[in-house]
């Protein structure tokens, strides 16, 4: 299971914050959230947020060598 490795890193007492950040950047993580503001059962504002966090080399392929 993919999340099992991350859980193992977090639970490991010898893991540092740097190890966790390194793992997240290598594998990538997606955060998704929704907020709805309304008054008197009328929805006034909807805010959707999606964030992808990963290392830059995962998003943009390397330049070909000349």
PDB file with SEQRES, HELIX, SHEET and CRYST1 records, atoms N, CA, C and O in Angstrom:
SEQRES   1 A   66  UNK UNK UNK UNK UNK UNK UNK UNK UNK UNK UNK UNK UNK          
SEQRES   2 A   66  UNK UNK UNK UNK UNK UNK UNK UNK UNK UNK UNK UNK UNK          
SEQRES   3 A   66  UNK UNK UNK UNK UNK UNK UNK UNK UNK UNK UNK UNK UNK          
SEQRES   4 A   66  UNK UNK UNK UNK UNK UNK UNK UNK UNK UNK UNK UNK UNK          
SEQRES   5 A   66  UNK UNK UNK UNK UNK UNK UNK UNK UNK UNK UNK UNK UNK          
SEQRES   6 A   66  UNK                                                          
HELIX    1 AA1 UNK A    2  UNK A   11  1                                  10    
HELIX    2 AA2 UNK A   17  UNK A   27  1                                  11    
HELIX    3 AA3 UNK A   56  UNK A   59  1                                   4    
SHEET    1 AA1 2 UNK A  29  UNK A  39  0                                        
SHEET    2 AA1 2 UNK A  42  UNK A  53 -1                                        
CRYST1    1.000    1.000    1.000  90.00  90.00  90.00 P 1           1          
ATOM      1  N   UNK A   1       0.836  -1.179   0.000  1.00  0.00           N  
ATOM      2  CA  UNK A   1       0.000   0.000   0.000  1.00  0.00           C  
ATOM      3  C   UNK A   1       0.885   1.248   0.000  1.00  0.00           C  
ATOM      4  O   UNK A   1       1.837   1.300   0.778  1.00  0.00           O  
ATOM      5  N   UNK A   2       0.612   2.265  -0.844  1.00  0.00           N  
ATOM      6  CA  UNK A   2       1.487   3.433  -0.950  1.00  0.00           C  
ATOM      7  C   UNK A   2       1.604   4.234   0.337  1.00  0.00           C  
ATOM      8  O   UNK A   2       2.699   4.696   0.655  1.00  0.00           O  
ATOM      9  N   UNK A   3       0.538   4.418   1.085  1.00  0.00           N  
ATOM     10  CA  UNK A   3       0.571   5.213   2.305  1.00  0.00           C  
ATOM     11  C   UNK A   3       1.278   4.522   3.451  1.00  0.00           C  
ATOM     12  O   UNK A   3       1.645   5.162   4.437  1.00  0.00           O  
ATOM     13  N   UNK A   4       1.468   3.228   3.329  1.00  0.00           N  
ATOM     14  CA  UNK A   4       2.086   2.455   4.403  1.00  0.00           C  
ATOM     15  C   UNK A   4       3.547   2.866   4.607  1.00  0.00           C  
ATOM     16  O   UNK A   4       4.018   2.931   5.742  1.00  0.00           O  
ATOM     17  N   UNK A   5       4.255   3.139   3.531  1.00  0.00           N  
ATOM     18  CA  UNK A   5       5.660   3.551   3.639  1.00  0.00           C  
ATOM     19  C   UNK A   5       5.767   4.916   4.326  1.00  0.00           C  
ATOM     20  O   UNK A   5       6.640   5.128   5.167  1.00  0.00           O  
ATOM     21  N   UNK A   6       4.872   5.837   3.960  1.00  0.00           N  
ATOM     22  CA  UNK A   6       4.877   7.158   4.594  1.00  0.00           C  
ATOM     23  C   UNK A   6       4.556   7.050   6.078  1.00  0.00           C  
ATOM     24  O   UNK A   6       5.181   7.718   6.901  1.00  0.00           O  
ATOM     25  N   UNK A   7       3.586   6.214   6.419  1.00  0.00           N  
ATOM     26  CA  UNK A   7       3.218   6.022   7.819  1.00  0.00           C  
ATOM     27  C   UNK A   7       4.394   5.440   8.603  1.00  0.00           C  
ATOM     28  O   UNK A   7       4.615   5.813   9.755  1.00  0.00           O  
ATOM     29  N   UNK A   8       5.137   4.544   7.995  1.00  0.00           N  
ATOM     30  CA  UNK A   8       6.289   3.943   8.645  1.00  0.00           C  
ATOM     31  C   UNK A   8       7.373   4.987   8.902  1.00  0.00           C  
ATOM     32  O   UNK A   8       8.022   4.953   9.947  1.00  0.00           O  
ATOM     33  N   UNK A   9       7.577   5.904   7.973  1.00  0.00           N  
ATOM     34  CA  UNK A   9       8.573   6.958   8.158  1.00  0.00           C  
ATOM     35  C   UNK A   9       8.165   7.888   9.286  1.00  0.00           C  
ATOM     36  O   UNK A   9       8.999   8.284  10.100  1.00  0.00           O  
ATOM     37  N   UNK A  10       6.887   8.238   9.341  1.00  0.00           N  
ATOM     38  CA  UNK A  10       6.403   9.149  10.376  1.00  0.00           C  
ATOM     39  C   UNK A  10       6.492   8.519  11.751  1.00  0.00           C  
ATOM     40  O   UNK A  10       6.858   9.191  12.716  1.00  0.00           O  
ATOM     41  N   UNK A  11       6.165   7.238  11.859  1.00  0.00           N  
ATOM     42  CA  UNK A  11       6.164   6.564  13.156  1.00  0.00           C  
ATOM     43  C   UNK A  11       7.567   6.228  13.648  1.00  0.00           C  
ATOM     44  O   UNK A  11       7.756   6.011  14.845  1.00  0.00           O  
ATOM     45  N   UNK A  12       8.545   6.180  12.768  1.00  0.00           N  
ATOM     46  CA  UNK A  12       9.905   5.819  13.145  1.00  0.00           C  
ATOM     47  C   UNK A  12      10.494   6.915  14.030  1.00  0.00           C  
ATOM     48  O   UNK A  12      10.524   8.081  13.637  1.00  0.00           O  
ATOM     49  N   UNK A  13      10.956   6.549  15.205  1.00  0.00           N  
ATOM     50  CA  UNK A  13      11.468   7.528  16.170  1.00  0.00           C  
ATOM     51  C   UNK A  13      12.756   8.185  15.680  1.00  0.00           C  
ATOM     52  O   UNK A  13      13.058   9.310  16.078  1.00  0.00           O  
ATOM     53  N   UNK A  14      13.519   7.505  14.823  1.00  0.00           N  
ATOM     54  CA  UNK A  14      14.782   8.059  14.338  1.00  0.00           C  
ATOM     55  C   UNK A  14      14.606   9.001  13.151  1.00  0.00           C  
ATOM     56  O   UNK A  14      15.565   9.649  12.733  1.00  0.00           O  
ATOM     57  N   UNK A  15      13.405   9.085  12.608  1.00  0.00           N  
ATOM     58  CA  UNK A  15      13.161   9.958  11.458  1.00  0.00           C  
ATOM     59  C   UNK A  15      13.127  11.408  11.900  1.00  0.00           C  
ATOM     60  O   UNK A  15      12.563  11.748  12.939  1.00  0.00           O  
ATOM     61  N   UNK A  16      13.732  12.239  11.102  1.00  0.00           N  
ATOM     62  CA  UNK A  16      13.717  13.666  11.391  1.00  0.00           C  
ATOM     63  C   UNK A  16      12.728  14.349  10.457  1.00  0.00           C  
ATOM     64  O   UNK A  16      12.209  13.733   9.526  1.00  0.00           O  
ATOM     65  N   UNK A  17      12.477  15.603  10.712  1.00  0.00           N  
ATOM     66  CA  UNK A  17      11.600  16.380   9.845  1.00  0.00           C  
ATOM     67  C   UNK A  17      12.167  16.436   8.433  1.00  0.00           C  
ATOM     68  O   UNK A  17      11.411  16.438   7.461  1.00  0.00           O  
ATOM     69  N   UNK A  18      13.483  16.483   8.313  1.00  0.00           N  
ATOM     70  CA  UNK A  18      14.122  16.504   7.007  1.00  0.00           C  
ATOM     71  C   UNK A  18      13.840  15.224   6.222  1.00  0.00           C  
ATOM     72  O   UNK A  18      13.616  15.284   5.013  1.00  0.00           O  
ATOM     73  N   UNK A  19      13.845  14.067   6.887  1.00  0.00           N  
ATOM     74  CA  UNK A  19      13.525  12.801   6.228  1.00  0.00           C  
ATOM     75  C   UNK A  19      12.092  12.811   5.709  1.00  0.00           C  
ATOM     76  O   UNK A  19      11.829  12.337   4.604  1.00  0.00           O  
ATOM     77  N   UNK A  20      11.179  13.340   6.491  1.00  0.00           N  
ATOM     78  CA  UNK A  20       9.766  13.377   6.099  1.00  0.00           C  
ATOM     79  C   UNK A  20       9.579  14.310   4.907  1.00  0.00           C  
ATOM     80  O   UNK A  20       8.881  13.961   3.955  1.00  0.00           O  
ATOM     81  N   UNK A  21      10.194  15.492   4.948  1.00  0.00           N  
ATOM     82  CA  UNK A  21      10.087  16.444   3.838  1.00  0.00           C  
ATOM     83  C   UNK A  21      10.709  15.860   2.573  1.00  0.00           C  
ATOM     84  O   UNK A  21      10.158  16.019   1.484  1.00  0.00           O  
ATOM     85  N   UNK A  22      11.841  15.194   2.705  1.00  0.00           N  
ATOM     86  CA  UNK A  22      12.497  14.568   1.560  1.00  0.00           C  
ATOM     87  C   UNK A  22      11.591  13.514   0.932  1.00  0.00           C  
ATOM     88  O   UNK A  22      11.474  13.441  -0.291  1.00  0.00           O  
ATOM     89  N   UNK A  23      10.960  12.708   1.757  1.00  0.00           N  
ATOM     90  CA  UNK A  23      10.056  11.673   1.248  1.00  0.00           C  
ATOM     91  C   UNK A  23       8.855  12.296   0.541  1.00  0.00           C  
ATOM     92  O   UNK A  23       8.460  11.829  -0.527  1.00  0.00           O  
ATOM     93  N   UNK A  24       8.276  13.336   1.115  1.00  0.00           N  
ATOM     94  CA  UNK A  24       7.110  13.990   0.512  1.00  0.00           C  
ATOM     95  C   UNK A  24       7.481  14.605  -0.827  1.00  0.00           C  
ATOM     96  O   UNK A  24       6.722  14.481  -1.787  1.00  0.00           O  
ATOM     97  N   UNK A  25       8.638  15.269  -0.915  1.00  0.00           N  
ATOM     98  CA  UNK A  25       9.045  15.886  -2.169  1.00  0.00           C  
ATOM     99  C   UNK A  25       9.381  14.854  -3.236  1.00  0.00           C  
ATOM    100  O   UNK A  25       9.134  15.091  -4.418  1.00  0.00           O  
ATOM    101  N   UNK A  26       9.934  13.720  -2.843  1.00  0.00           N  
ATOM    102  CA  UNK A  26      10.247  12.677  -3.821  1.00  0.00           C  
ATOM    103  C   UNK A  26       8.991  11.994  -4.345  1.00  0.00           C  
ATOM    104  O   UNK A  26       8.906  11.692  -5.535  1.00  0.00           O  
ATOM    105  N   UNK A  27       8.027  11.751  -3.487  1.00  0.00           N  
ATOM    106  CA  UNK A  27       6.807  11.058  -3.891  1.00  0.00           C  
ATOM    107  C   UNK A  27       5.723  12.022  -4.358  1.00  0.00           C  
ATOM    108  O   UNK A  27       4.951  11.689  -5.257  1.00  0.00           O  
ATOM    109  N   UNK A  28       5.652  13.203  -3.767  1.00  0.00           N  
ATOM    110  CA  UNK A  28       4.626  14.178  -4.103  1.00  0.00           C  
ATOM    111  C   UNK A  28       3.394  13.981  -3.232  1.00  0.00           C  
ATOM    112  O   UNK A  28       3.134  12.887  -2.731  1.00  0.00           O  
ATOM    113  N   UNK A  29       2.648  15.055  -3.066  1.00  0.00           N  
ATOM    114  CA  UNK A  29       1.427  15.008  -2.277  1.00  0.00           C  
ATOM    115  C   UNK A  29       0.449  16.015  -2.881  1.00  0.00           C  
ATOM    116  O   UNK A  29       0.853  17.062  -3.386  1.00  0.00           O  
ATOM    117  N   UNK A  30      -0.842  15.684  -2.821  1.00  0.00           N  
ATOM    118  CA  UNK A  30      -1.893  16.561  -3.314  1.00  0.00           C  
ATOM    119  C   UNK A  30      -2.812  16.887  -2.149  1.00  0.00           C  
ATOM    120  O   UNK A  30      -3.297  15.991  -1.458  1.00  0.00           O  
ATOM    121  N   UNK A  31      -3.050  18.187  -1.934  1.00  0.00           N  
ATOM    122  CA  UNK A  31      -3.965  18.643  -0.896  1.00  0.00           C  
ATOM    123  C   UNK A  31      -5.163  19.287  -1.579  1.00  0.00           C  
ATOM    124  O   UNK A  31      -5.000  20.143  -2.449  1.00  0.00           O  
ATOM    125  N   UNK A  32      -6.373  18.876  -1.183  1.00  0.00           N  
ATOM    126  CA  UNK A  32      -7.591  19.398  -1.782  1.00  0.00           C  
ATOM    127  C   UNK A  32      -8.521  19.839  -0.664  1.00  0.00           C  
ATOM    128  O   UNK A  32      -8.705  19.121   0.319  1.00  0.00           O  
ATOM    129  N   UNK A  33      -9.106  21.020  -0.815  1.00  0.00           N  
ATOM    130  CA  UNK A  33     -10.033  21.513   0.190  1.00  0.00           C  
ATOM    131  C   UNK A  33     -11.150  22.328  -0.434  1.00  0.00           C  
ATOM    132  O   UNK A  33     -10.980  22.906  -1.508  1.00  0.00           O  
ATOM    133  N   UNK A  34     -12.290  22.375   0.236  1.00  0.00           N  
ATOM    134  CA  UNK A  34     -13.449  23.146  -0.197  1.00  0.00           C  
ATOM    135  C   UNK A  34     -13.978  23.946   0.977  1.00  0.00           C  
ATOM    136  O   UNK A  34     -14.032  23.449   2.103  1.00  0.00           O  
ATOM    137  N   UNK A  35     -14.369  25.187   0.714  1.00  0.00           N  
ATOM    138  CA  UNK A  35     -14.994  26.037   1.725  1.00  0.00           C  
ATOM    139  C   UNK A  35     -16.232  26.664   1.090  1.00  0.00           C  
ATOM    140  O   UNK A  35     -16.174  27.200  -0.017  1.00  0.00           O  
ATOM    141  N   UNK A  36     -17.350  26.588   1.808  1.00  0.00           N  
ATOM    142  CA  UNK A  36     -18.585  27.181   1.325  1.00  0.00           C  
ATOM    143  C   UNK A  36     -19.108  28.123   2.401  1.00  0.00           C  
ATOM    144  O   UNK A  36     -19.349  27.708   3.535  1.00  0.00           O  
ATOM    145  N   UNK A  37     -19.281  29.385   2.045  1.00  0.00           N  
ATOM    146  CA  UNK A  37     -19.816  30.371   2.973  1.00  0.00           C  
ATOM    147  C   UNK A  37     -21.231  30.731   2.540  1.00  0.00           C  
ATOM    148  O   UNK A  37     -21.487  30.990   1.364  1.00  0.00           O  
ATOM    149  N   UNK A  38     -22.132  30.742   3.494  1.00  0.00           N  
ATOM    150  CA  UNK A  38     -23.510  31.059   3.169  1.00  0.00           C  
ATOM    151  C   UNK A  38     -24.209  31.729   4.326  1.00  0.00           C  
ATOM    152  O   UNK A  38     -23.708  31.774   5.450  1.00  0.00           O  
ATOM    153  N   UNK A  39     -25.384  32.249   4.017  1.00  0.00           N  
ATOM    154  CA  UNK A  39     -26.196  32.911   5.030  1.00  0.00           C  
ATOM    155  C   UNK A  39     -27.661  32.582   4.741  1.00  0.00           C  
ATOM    156  O   UNK A  39     -28.112  32.704   3.602  1.00  0.00           O  
ATOM    157  N   UNK A  40     -28.395  32.169   5.757  1.00  0.00           N  
ATOM    158  CA  UNK A  40     -29.817  31.847   5.628  1.00  0.00           C  
ATOM    159  C   UNK A  40     -30.048  30.789   4.551  1.00  0.00           C  
ATOM    160  O   UNK A  40     -30.936  30.932   3.710  1.00  0.00           O  
ATOM    161  N   UNK A  41     -29.254  29.740   4.582  1.00  0.00           N  
ATOM    162  CA  UNK A  41     -29.345  28.624   3.634  1.00  0.00           C  
ATOM    163  C   UNK A  41     -29.143  29.041   2.174  1.00  0.00           C  
ATOM    164  O   UNK A  41     -29.626  28.367   1.265  1.00  0.00           O  
ATOM    165  N   UNK A  42     -28.431  30.146   1.950  1.00  0.00           N  
ATOM    166  CA  UNK A  42     -28.093  30.591   0.602  1.00  0.00           C  
ATOM    167  C   UNK A  42     -26.570  30.596   0.506  1.00  0.00           C  
ATOM    168  O   UNK A  42     -25.885  31.297   1.251  1.00  0.00           O  
ATOM    169  N   UNK A  43     -26.062  29.804  -0.423  1.00  0.00           N  
ATOM    170  CA  UNK A  43     -24.619  29.744  -0.625  1.00  0.00           C  
ATOM    171  C   UNK A  43     -24.156  31.016  -1.319  1.00  0.00           C  
ATOM    172  O   UNK A  43     -24.626  31.348  -2.407  1.00  0.00           O  
ATOM    173  N   UNK A  44     -23.227  31.728  -0.678  1.00  0.00           N  
ATOM    174  CA  UNK A  44     -22.744  32.984  -1.230  1.00  0.00           C  
ATOM    175  C   UNK A  44     -21.378  32.860  -1.877  1.00  0.00           C  
ATOM    176  O   UNK A  44     -21.144  33.409  -2.953  1.00  0.00           O  
ATOM    177  N   UNK A  45     -20.486  32.148  -1.231  1.00  0.00           N  
ATOM    178  CA  UNK A  45     -19.113  32.036  -1.725  1.00  0.00           C  
ATOM    179  C   UNK A  45     -18.683  30.579  -1.664  1.00  0.00           C  
ATOM    180  O   UNK A  45     -18.861  29.910  -0.646  1.00  0.00           O  
ATOM    181  N   UNK A  46     -18.116  30.098  -2.760  1.00  0.00           N  
ATOM    182  CA  UNK A  46     -17.523  28.761  -2.804  1.00  0.00           C  
ATOM    183  C   UNK A  46     -16.057  28.918  -3.155  1.00  0.00           C  
ATOM    184  O   UNK A  46     -15.711  29.599  -4.120  1.00  0.00           O  
ATOM    185  N   UNK A  47     -15.204  28.294  -2.377  1.00  0.00           N  
ATOM    186  CA  UNK A  47     -13.768  28.354  -2.613  1.00  0.00           C  
ATOM    187  C   UNK A  47     -13.243  26.927  -2.694  1.00  0.00           C  
ATOM    188  O   UNK A  47     -13.375  26.153  -1.746  1.00  0.00           O  
ATOM    189  N   UNK A  48     -12.649  26.588  -3.824  1.00  0.00           N  
ATOM    190  CA  UNK A  48     -12.025  25.285  -4.007  1.00  0.00           C  
ATOM    191  C   UNK A  48     -10.524  25.465  -4.134  1.00  0.00           C  
ATOM    192  O   UNK A  48     -10.062  26.372  -4.826  1.00  0.00           O  
ATOM    193  N   UNK A  49      -9.766  24.613  -3.474  1.00  0.00           N  
ATOM    194  CA  UNK A  49      -8.320  24.753  -3.459  1.00  0.00           C  
ATOM    195  C   UNK A  49      -7.681  23.391  -3.710  1.00  0.00           C  
ATOM    196  O   UNK A  49      -8.015  22.402  -3.058  1.00  0.00           O  
ATOM    197  N   UNK A  50      -6.766  23.359  -4.656  1.00  0.00           N  
ATOM    198  CA  UNK A  50      -5.989  22.156  -4.933  1.00  0.00           C  
ATOM    199  C   UNK A  50      -4.524  22.549  -4.990  1.00  0.00           C  
ATOM    200  O   UNK A  50      -4.152  23.472  -5.715  1.00  0.00           O  
ATOM    201  N   UNK A  51      -3.696  21.852  -4.229  1.00  0.00           N  
ATOM    202  CA  UNK A  51      -2.273  22.150  -4.174  1.00  0.00           C  
ATOM    203  C   UNK A  51      -1.496  20.869  -4.436  1.00  0.00           C  
ATOM    204  O   UNK A  51      -1.765  19.836  -3.824  1.00  0.00           O  
ATOM    205  N   UNK A  52      -0.534  20.939  -5.344  1.00  0.00           N  
ATOM    206  CA  UNK A  52       0.358  19.818  -5.620  1.00  0.00           C  
ATOM    207  C   UNK A  52       1.737  20.208  -5.107  1.00  0.00           C  
ATOM    208  O   UNK A  52       2.287  21.238  -5.498  1.00  0.00           O  
ATOM    209  N   UNK A  53       2.282  19.386  -4.240  1.00  0.00           N  
ATOM    210  CA  UNK A  53       3.602  19.651  -3.674  1.00  0.00           C  
ATOM    211  C   UNK A  53       4.518  18.496  -4.039  1.00  0.00           C  
ATOM    212  O   UNK A  53       4.300  17.358  -3.624  1.00  0.00           O  
ATOM    213  N   UNK A  54       5.550  18.805  -4.825  1.00  0.00           N  
ATOM    214  CA  UNK A  54       6.542  17.793  -5.186  1.00  0.00           C  
ATOM    215  C   UNK A  54       7.794  18.518  -5.653  1.00  0.00           C  
ATOM    216  O   UNK A  54       7.803  19.740  -5.796  1.00  0.00           O  
ATOM    217  N   UNK A  55       8.828  17.766  -5.884  1.00  0.00           N  
ATOM    218  CA  UNK A  55      10.084  18.335  -6.365  1.00  0.00           C  
ATOM    219  C   UNK A  55       9.913  18.833  -7.800  1.00  0.00           C  
ATOM    220  O   UNK A  55       9.135  18.270  -8.570  1.00  0.00           O  
ATOM    221  N   UNK A  56      10.641  19.885  -8.150  1.00  0.00           N  
ATOM    222  CA  UNK A  56      10.501  20.501  -9.472  1.00  0.00           C  
ATOM    223  C   UNK A  56      10.865  19.536 -10.595  1.00  0.00           C  
ATOM    224  O   UNK A  56      10.280  19.616 -11.676  1.00  0.00           O  
ATOM    225  N   UNK A  57      11.802  18.637 -10.375  1.00  0.00           N  
ATOM    226  CA  UNK A  57      12.182  17.708 -11.438  1.00  0.00           C  
ATOM    227  C   UNK A  57      11.102  16.671 -11.714  1.00  0.00           C  
ATOM    228  O   UNK A  57      11.159  15.993 -12.740  1.00  0.00           O  
ATOM    229  N   UNK A  58      10.128  16.528 -10.832  1.00  0.00           N  
ATOM    230  CA  UNK A  58       8.999  15.613 -11.064  1.00  0.00           C  
ATOM    231  C   UNK A  58       7.978  16.258 -11.994  1.00  0.00           C  
ATOM    232  O   UNK A  58       7.280  15.552 -12.721  1.00  0.00           O  
ATOM    233  N   UNK A  59       7.878  17.573 -11.984  1.00  0.00           N  
ATOM    234  CA  UNK A  59       6.881  18.286 -12.780  1.00  0.00           C  
ATOM    235  C   UNK A  59       7.419  18.601 -14.168  1.00  0.00           C  
ATOM    236  O   UNK A  59       6.736  18.389 -15.170  1.00  0.00           O  
ATOM    237  N   UNK A  60       8.642  19.106 -14.221  1.00  0.00           N  
ATOM    238  CA  UNK A  60       9.234  19.527 -15.478  1.00  0.00           C  
ATOM    239  C   UNK A  60      10.329  18.536 -15.883  1.00  0.00           C  
ATOM    240  O   UNK A  60      11.270  18.303 -15.124  1.00  0.00           O  
ATOM    241  N   UNK A  61      10.205  17.954 -17.080  1.00  0.00           N  
ATOM    242  CA  UNK A  61      11.228  17.003 -17.508  1.00  0.00           C  
ATOM    243  C   UNK A  61      12.567  17.707 -17.726  1.00  0.00           C  
ATOM    244  O   UNK A  61      12.596  18.901 -18.024  1.00  0.00           O  
ATOM    245  N   UNK A  62      13.672  16.981 -17.580  1.00  0.00           N  
ATOM    246  CA  UNK A  62      14.989  17.595 -17.785  1.00  0.00           C  
ATOM    247  C   UNK A  62      15.200  17.990 -19.235  1.00  0.00           C  
ATOM    248  O   UNK A  62      14.615  17.404 -20.145  1.00  0.00           O  
ATOM    249  N   UNK A  63      16.047  18.995 -19.436  1.00  0.00           N  
ATOM    250  CA  UNK A  63      16.371  19.442 -20.786  1.00  0.00           C  
ATOM    251  C   UNK A  63      17.192  18.369 -21.497  1.00  0.00           C  
ATOM    252  O   UNK A  63      18.064  17.752 -20.886  1.00  0.00           O  
ATOM    253  N   UNK A  64      16.921  18.143 -22.776  1.00  0.00           N  
ATOM    254  CA  UNK A  64      17.747  17.168 -23.506  1.00  0.00           C  
ATOM    255  C   UNK A  64      19.151  17.708 -23.708  1.00  0.00           C  
ATOM    256  O   UNK A  64      19.340  18.897 -23.961  1.00  0.00           O  
ATOM    257  N   UNK A  65      20.121  16.836 -23.596  1.00  0.00           N  
ATOM    258  CA  UNK A  65      21.516  17.241 -23.774  1.00  0.00           C  
ATOM    259  C   UNK A  65      21.811  17.422 -25.249  1.00  0.00           C  
ATOM    260  O   UNK A  65      21.325  16.670 -26.094  1.00  0.00           O  
ATOM    261  N   UNK A  66      22.609  18.421 -25.542  1.00  0.00           N  
ATOM    262  CA  UNK A  66      22.953  18.714 -26.945  1.00  0.00           C  
ATOM    263  C   UNK A  66      24.278  18.136 -27.323  1.00  0.00           C  
ATOM    264  O   UNK A  66      24.716  18.289 -28.463  1.00  0.00           O  
TER     265      UNK A  66                                                      
END                                                                             
